[in-house]
Amino acid sequence: MSAAASVQTSSFDAWLTTIPEFASATPARIQSLCSDIARQKAANPTAYAANVAWWRRTVRSMLDYGAQPVGGGREGEHLTLLLEDELLQRFADASVVRRRPMALVSVVNEMRLTNELVPFSEYLTSSGPSSPNTSSPASVSYFSTATLSTNLWWAMEQLGLSSGDDAGASLPYEQRWRSAAGEYVLFAAVKDAAAKLLKHHQSISSLSLSTTLYDRTTFRAAFGSVLFPASPHPPTDRDIAILLKHLQRDLGVLVSDKEVIKFVEPGQALKITQFDRNYLELMLAARNLSKQVDELNASVVDRTAKAKEYVARGRNDMAKSYLRSRASLQDLSLARLRSLETIQGVLLKIETSHGDIQIMKAYETSSSALQDLLSHPSLQAENVEQTMNRLSDALADHKEIEEAISMGGELAVQAGQSEIIDEAELDSELAVLVKEAEEERVQPSPQVGEGLPALDGTALPSIPLTGPEPVTEMRAESIQREKITN
């Protein structure tokens, strides 16, 4: 087994352990999942729908992980499903499955009907949008009649035109397998990867040209880590090609060819200019020179270490040879560094000019918007003067009205007073009341027992807390009548 095949086998087995139904399910449950479910569609639609939904999720999980066991140097693909005998056999060879997933034939046909799976060749060659939810003429041309013809028996069954209760299920499995086998693009995975890429690009995007121009290598280096975070495998060349097709044809956010990938702003032409190619070439040259300088510096350090080693061993001739080699490498590194500085200076000037262009465009837009506002009839000088004069007259009228209301209020208050109160008389009366109150506070009140002789410690009789009932006028008359009666 080759090293690549061994790695892929390991990835497939590792992925299987993440699926609970495979890792811990009973043999009966696994048999139910892997068996041919075509006849189940008519006999038990609920169970059929549940099995199809489970396999949809499982296929997506396998691709997200990059665990699909495909050969030919295509290990780790994330966006294409290759339904072939090798895939089914890998399930059968896995110790946690031990069965060929024959249900995949029905699942793939269902996903083709809903355009969740699109034949790979059609995906790349079509010029129409690839959204499975659109009904535009372009999308109709995208899903060719060849794709629909392979699912004709499924469509006839849905329309009730089949020759039996379940015409699709009545076909031999091998015939249905030949109809379903092939390579497909999982469109939901493409859309999710595109969304992650665009979100990451927005987080790093600026006026800089360096964030808009890439080749395939730098594009993968910039965005590969964010596309499939659950996978131990980086995106493959086929993944990148599928993703670029969607971003350019369906979303219109970039334009690409074999050498250049260019992000475009809304309203910008989907065109790669000669300037784009020249600038990208300069950026790549700067990156390569920077890499060369780092490698040369590492070689200089290595030559120095070797020279010291031979000096310690008494081999001065070898030490001198390494020192001579180090000197040559230092000269070459210095020359590369000067070239790198020159290219970086040119790139900086281009970036500055590009930024100035963007700023001037912003100024032009602002100027145009301001001119549009100032050209409004209400902002003409004559109209402004007339408006301000009318406002001044209105404010003057308002002030006169306020003054008239205030003066009328004062007259009403004065007219409502029947006589004028003498403030001096009020002050004199108040002074008399204050003097009487002070005299009452100064005069002492008589004390209980005052003027009586002391009792020399003789105990006094207790006195009830409540005194006798006061003799009122009515009480006195009552006492007088009692005396007369007696």
C-alpha positions in Angstrom: 0.0 0.0 0.0 1.4 3.4 -1.0 2.0 6.1 1.6 -0.8 8.3 0.2 -3.2 5.3 0.3 -2.2 4.5 3.9 -2.8 8.1 5.0 -6.2 8.1 3.3 -7.2 4.7 4.8 -6.2 6.2 8.2 -8.3 9.3 7.6 -11.3 7.2 6.5 -11.1 4.9 9.6 -10.6 7.9 11.9 -13.7 9.6 10.4 -15.8 6.4 10.9 -15.2 6.6 14.6 -16.8 10.0 14.7 -20.1 8.6 13.4 -22.1 7.3 16.4 -24.1 4.9 14.3 -20.9 3.2 13.1 -19.0 3.5 16.3 -21.5 2.0 18.7 -24.6 0.8 16.8 -25.8 -2.8 16.8 -25.2 -5.0 13.7 -29.0 -4.9 13.0 -28.9 -1.0 12.9 -25.9 -1.0 10.6 -27.6 -3.5 8.3 -30.7 -1.4 8.2 -28.7 1.7 7.2 -26.6 -0.1 4.6 -29.2 -2.2 2.9 -30.9 -1.3 -0.4 -33.8 1.0 0.6 -35.4 1.5 -2.8 -38.5 -0.6 -2.1 -38.8 1.1 1.3 -39.9 4.3 -0.4 -43.4 2.9 -1.1 -43.7 0.4 1.7 -42.5 2.8 4.6 -42.0 6.4 3.4 -41.2 7.6 6.9 -38.3 5.2 7.4 -37.1 5.8 3.8 -37.0 9.6 4.4 -35.2 9.1 7.7 -32.5 6.9 6.1 -32.0 9.3 3.2 -31.6 12.2 5.6 -29.1 10.3 7.7 -27.0 9.4 4.6 -27.1 13.0 3.4 -25.6 14.1 6.7 -23.0 11.3 6.6 -21.9 12.0 3.1 -21.5 15.7 4.0 -19.5 14.8 7.1 -17.2 12.5 5.1 -16.4 15.3 2.6 -16.0 17.9 5.3 -13.4 15.7 6.9 -11.7 14.9 3.6 -12.0 11.2 4.3 -13.3 10.0 1.0 -11.2 7.0 -0.1 -10.3 8.0 -3.7 -7.0 7.1 -5.5 -5.0 8.6 -8.2 -3.4 11.3 -6.0 -6.8 12.8 -5.2 -6.8 12.1 -1.5 -8.5 14.7 0.8 -11.0 16.2 -1.6 -13.9 18.1 0.2 -16.3 19.2 -2.5 -16.7 16.1 -4.8 -18.4 12.8 -4.2 -17.0 9.9 -6.3 -19.6 7.2 -6.1 -17.6 4.1 -7.2 -17.0 0.6 -6.1 -14.0 1.5 -4.1 -16.0 3.7 -1.8 -18.6 1.0 -1.1 -15.8 -1.6 -0.5 -14.0 0.7 2.0 -17.2 0.6 4.1 -17.3 -3.1 3.8 -13.6 -3.5 4.9 -14.0 -1.2 7.9 -14.2 -3.1 11.1 -17.1 -1.0 12.4 -19.3 -1.4 9.4 -18.5 -4.7 7.5 -21.2 -4.0 4.9 -21.4 -2.3 1.5 -23.7 0.7 1.8 -26.1 -0.2 -1.0 -28.5 2.6 0.2 -26.2 5.1 -1.3 -27.7 4.4 -4.7 -31.1 5.6 -3.7 -29.6 8.5 -1.7 -27.6 9.8 -4.6 -30.5 9.6 -6.9 -32.7 11.6 -4.5 -29.9 14.2 -4.1 -29.6 14.5 -7.9 -33.4 15.1 -8.2 -33.1 18.0 -5.9 -29.8 19.2 -7.5 -27.9 18.8 -4.3 -25.5 16.7 -6.2 -24.4 18.0 -9.6 -22.3 16.0 -12.1 -18.8 17.3 -12.0 -18.4 17.7 -15.8 -21.6 19.8 -16.0 -20.6 21.9 -13.1 -17.4 23.0 -14.7 -18.6 23.5 -18.2 -21.9 25.3 -17.6 -22.1 29.0 -18.0 -25.3 29.3 -15.9 -25.7 29.8 -12.2 -25.5 26.6 -10.1 -28.0 27.4 -7.4 -30.3 24.4 -7.0 -33.1 26.7 -5.9 -33.3 28.9 -8.9 -35.6 28.5 -11.8 -34.0 30.9 -14.2 -33.3 29.8 -17.8 -29.6 29.7 -17.1 -30.1 27.3 -14.2 -32.3 25.1 -16.4 -29.5 24.9 -19.0 -27.0 24.2 -16.2 -28.7 21.0 -15.2 -28.6 19.3 -18.5 -31.1 16.8 -20.0 -28.5 14.1 -19.5 -28.7 14.5 -15.8 -32.5 14.5 -15.9 -32.7 11.4 -18.1 -30.7 9.3 -15.7 -33.4 10.0 -13.1 -36.4 9.7 -15.4 -37.8 6.7 -13.6 -37.7 8.7 -10.3 -39.6 11.6 -11.9 -42.1 9.3 -13.5 -42.8 7.8 -10.1 -43.3 11.2 -8.5 -45.8 12.1 -11.3 -47.7 8.7 -11.0 -46.6 7.7 -14.5 -44.7 4.6 -13.6 -45.7 1.2 -14.8 -46.0 -0.2 -11.3 -46.3 0.7 -7.7 -42.6 1.3 -7.5 -41.0 1.2 -10.9 -37.6 2.5 -9.7 -37.4 -0.1 -7.0 -38.4 -2.8 -9.5 -35.2 -2.2 -11.6 -32.3 -4.5 -10.8 -29.8 -3.0 -8.3 -26.9 -3.2 -10.8 -28.9 -1.1 -13.3 -29.7 1.5 -10.7 -26.0 1.4 -9.6 -24.8 2.1 -13.2 -27.2 5.0 -13.4 -26.1 6.5 -10.1 -22.3 5.9 -10.2 -20.1 8.8 -11.1 -18.5 12.0 -9.8 -20.6 14.8 -8.3 -20.2 18.2 -6.8 -21.9 18.7 -3.4 -23.3 22.1 -3.9 -24.1 22.8 -0.3 -20.5 22.3 0.6 -19.4 24.6 -2.1 -21.7 27.4 -0.8 -20.5 27.0 2.7 -16.8 27.1 1.7 -17.5 30.2 -0.4 -19.2 31.9 2.6 -16.2 31.2 4.8 -13.7 32.4 2.2 -15.6 35.7 1.6 -15.9 36.3 5.4 -12.2 35.9 5.8 -11.4 38.0 2.8 -13.6 40.9 4.2 -11.6 40.7 7.4 -8.3 41.3 5.7 -9.4 43.4 2.7 -8.3 47.0 2.4 -7.3 49.4 -0.3 -4.1 47.4 -0.8 -3.7 45.6 -4.1 -2.0 42.7 -2.2 -5.3 41.5 -0.8 -7.0 41.4 -4.2 -4.5 39.6 -6.5 -3.3 36.0 -6.1 -2.0 33.0 -8.0 -3.2 29.5 -7.1 -0.5 28.9 -4.6 -0.8 32.2 -2.7 -4.6 31.9 -2.9 -4.5 28.4 -1.2 -2.0 29.7 1.4 -4.2 32.7 2.2 -7.6 31.0 2.5 -7.0 27.2 2.7 -7.0 27.1 6.5 -10.5 28.6 6.8 -12.3 26.5 4.3 -12.4 23.1 6.0 -11.5 23.6 9.6 -12.7 20.1 10.6 -10.4 18.4 8.2 -6.8 17.4 8.6 -6.3 17.8 4.8 -5.8 21.2 3.0 -8.0 22.0 0.0 -6.9 20.2 -3.2 -6.5 21.6 -6.6 -9.9 20.3 -7.5 -11.5 21.9 -4.5 -9.9 25.3 -5.5 -11.1 24.9 -9.1 -14.7 24.2 -8.0 -14.7 27.0 -5.5 -13.3 29.5 -8.0 -16.0 28.5 -10.5 -18.8 29.3 -8.0 -17.2 32.6 -6.8 -16.8 33.8 -10.4 -19.8 32.4 -12.3 -22.5 32.4 -9.5 -21.4 35.2 -7.2 -19.4 37.5 -9.4 -16.9 38.5 -6.6 -13.7 37.5 -8.5 -12.3 36.7 -11.9 -9.7 34.1 -12.6 -7.6 32.3 -15.2 -4.8 29.8 -14.9 -2.3 32.4 -13.6 -4.3 35.2 -11.9 -7.1 35.3 -9.3 -8.5 38.8 -8.8 -11.2 39.9 -6.4 -13.4 42.7 -7.7 -15.5 45.4 -6.1 -19.2 45.7 -6.8 -19.6 47.4 -10.2 -16.1 46.7 -11.2 -15.5 44.8 -14.5 -14.8 41.1 -14.3 -11.6 41.5 -16.2 -7.9 40.8 -15.6 -5.8 43.6 -17.0 -2.1 43.7 -18.0 -1.5 45.9 -15.0 -2.9 43.1 -12.7 -0.6 40.6 -14.2 2.5 42.8 -13.9 1.7 43.8 -10.3 1.1 40.1 -9.3 4.4 39.2 -11.0 6.2 41.8 -8.9 4.6 40.6 -5.7 5.6 37.0 -6.5 9.1 38.1 -7.3 9.3 39.9 -3.9 8.0 36.8 -2.1 10.6 34.6 -3.9 13.4 37.0 -3.2 12.4 37.1 0.5 12.4 33.4 0.6 15.8 33.2 -1.1 17.3 35.7 1.4 16.0 33.6 4.3 17.5 30.5 2.8 20.9 32.2 2.1 21.0 33.5 5.7 20.4 30.0 7.0 23.2 28.7 4.8 25.5 31.3 6.1 24.8 30.2 9.7 25.3 26.6 8.7 28.7 27.4 7.0 29.8 29.3 10.1 29.0 26.3 12.3 30.8 23.9 10.0 33.9 26.2 10.0 34.0 26.2 13.8 33.6 22.4 13.9 36.6 21.9 11.6 38.7 24.3 13.5 38.0 22.4 16.7 39.1 19.2 14.9 42.2 20.8 13.6 41.1 20.8 10.0 41.9 24.4 9.2 41.9 23.8 5.5 38.2 22.6 5.6 37.4 25.5 7.9 38.8 28.0 5.4 36.8 26.4 2.6 33.6 26.8 4.6 34.5 30.4 5.4 35.1 31.1 1.7 31.8 29.6 0.8 30.1 31.6 3.6 31.6 34.8 2.1 30.2 34.0 -1.3 26.8 33.3 0.2 26.9 36.6 2.2 27.6 38.5 -1.0 24.8 36.8 -2.8 22.4 37.4 0.1 23.3 41.1 0.1 22.7 41.3 -3.7 19.3 39.6 -3.3 18.4 41.8 -0.4 19.2 44.9 -2.4 17.0 43.6 -5.3 14.2 42.9 -2.8 14.4 46.4 -1.4 14.1 47.8 -4.9 11.1 45.7 -5.8 9.5 46.5 -2.4 10.0 50.2 -3.1 8.4 49.9 -6.5 5.4 48.0 -4.9 5.1 50.7 -2.3 4.9 53.4 -4.9 2.3 51.5 -6.9 0.3 50.9 -3.7 0.5 54.6 -2.9 -0.6 55.6 -6.3 -3.4 53.1 -6.2 -4.5 54.4 -2.8 -4.4 57.9 -4.2 -6.7 56.9 -7.0 -9.1 55.4 -4.6 -9.0 58.5 -2.5 -9.6 60.8 -5.5 -12.5 58.6 -6.5 -14.0 59.1 -3.1 -13.4 62.9 -3.4 -15.1 62.9 -6.8 -18.1 61.0 -5.4 -18.3 63.3 -2.4 -18.1 66.4 -4.6 -20.7 65.1 -7.0 -23.1 64.3 -4.1 -22.5 67.7 -2.6 -23.1 69.4 -5.9 -26.4 67.5 -6.3 -27.5 68.8 -2.9 -26.4 72.4 -3.5 -28.2 72.4 -6.9 -31.6 71.9 -5.2 -33.9 74.9 -5.7 -34.4 75.4 -2.0 -30.6 76.1 -1.6 -30.4 78.8 -4.3 -29.2 82.2 -2.9 -32.4 84.1 -3.7 -34.6 81.5 -2.2 -32.4 81.3 1.0 -32.6 85.1 1.4 -36.4 85.1 1.0 -36.8 82.3 3.4 -34.6 84.0 6.1 -36.5 87.2 5.6 -39.8 85.4 6.2 -38.4 83.7 9.2 -37.2 87.1 10.6 -40.6 88.6 10.1 -42.3 85.7 11.8 -40.0 85.9 14.8 -40.7 89.7 15.1 -44.5 89.1 15.0 -44.1 86.4 17.6 -42.2 88.7 19.9 -44.9 91.4 19.6 -47.6 88.9 20.4 -45.7 87.7 23.5 -45.2 91.3 24.8 -48.9 92.1 24.3 -49.9 88.9 26.2 -47.5 89.8 29.1 -48.8 93.4 29.3 -52.4 92.3 29.3 -51.8 89.9 32.2 -50.3 92.6 34.4 -53.3 94.9 33.7 -55.7 92.0 34.6 -54.0 91.4 37.9 -54.2 95.1 38.9 -57.8 95.4 37.8 -58.8 92.4 40.0 -57.6 94.0 43.3 -60.6 95.7 45.0 -58.5 97.9 47.3 -54.9 98.7 47.9 -53.6 97.1 51.1 -51.5 99.3 53.4 -48.3 97.4 53.9 -47.2 99.7 56.9 -50.4 98.8 58.8 -49.7 95.1 58.3 -46.2 95.4 59.6 -47.4 97.2 62.7 -50.0 94.6 63.5 -47.4 91.8 63.0 -45.0 93.5 65.5 -47.7 93.6 68.2 -48.4 89.8 67.7 -44.7 89.0 67.9 -44.3 91.1 71.2 -47.2 89.3 72.9 -45.8 85.9 71.9 -42.4 86.8 73.5 -44.0 88.0 76.7 -45.8 84.7 77.1 -42.6 82.8 76.7 -40.7 84.9 79.3 -43.4 84.8 82.1 -42.8 81.8 84.5 -45.6 79.4 85.3 -46.5 78.6 89.0 -45.0 75.3 90.4 -47.1 72.6 92.1 -46.8 72.9 96.0 -45.2 76.3 96.0 -45.7 78.2 99.4 -46.7 75.1 101.4 -44.7 73.9 104.5 -42.4 70.9 104.2 -43.9 67.6 105.5 -40.6 66.3 107.0 -40.7 63.0 105.2 -44.4 62.3 105.9 -45.8 60.1 103.2 -48.4 61.7 101.0 -51.5 59.9 100.0 -51.6 58.5 96.5 -53.4 60.6 94.1 -55.3 59.0 91.2 -53.9 59.7 87.8 -57.3 60.9 86.6 -58.6 64.0 88.2 -62.2 64.8 89.1 -64.7 65.5 86.4 -64.7 69.3 85.8 -67.9 71.1 86.9 -69.4 72.4 83.7 -72.4 74.6 83.5 -74.8 71.7 82.8 -73.3 69.8 85.7 -73.9 72.7 88.1 -77.6 72.9 87.1 -77.9 69.2 87.8 -76.4 69.5 91.3 -78.7 72.4 92.1 -81.9 70.4 91.1 -80.8 67.6 93.3 -80.5 69.9 96.3 -84.0 71.3 95.8 -85.5 67.9 95.5 -83.8 66.8 98.8 
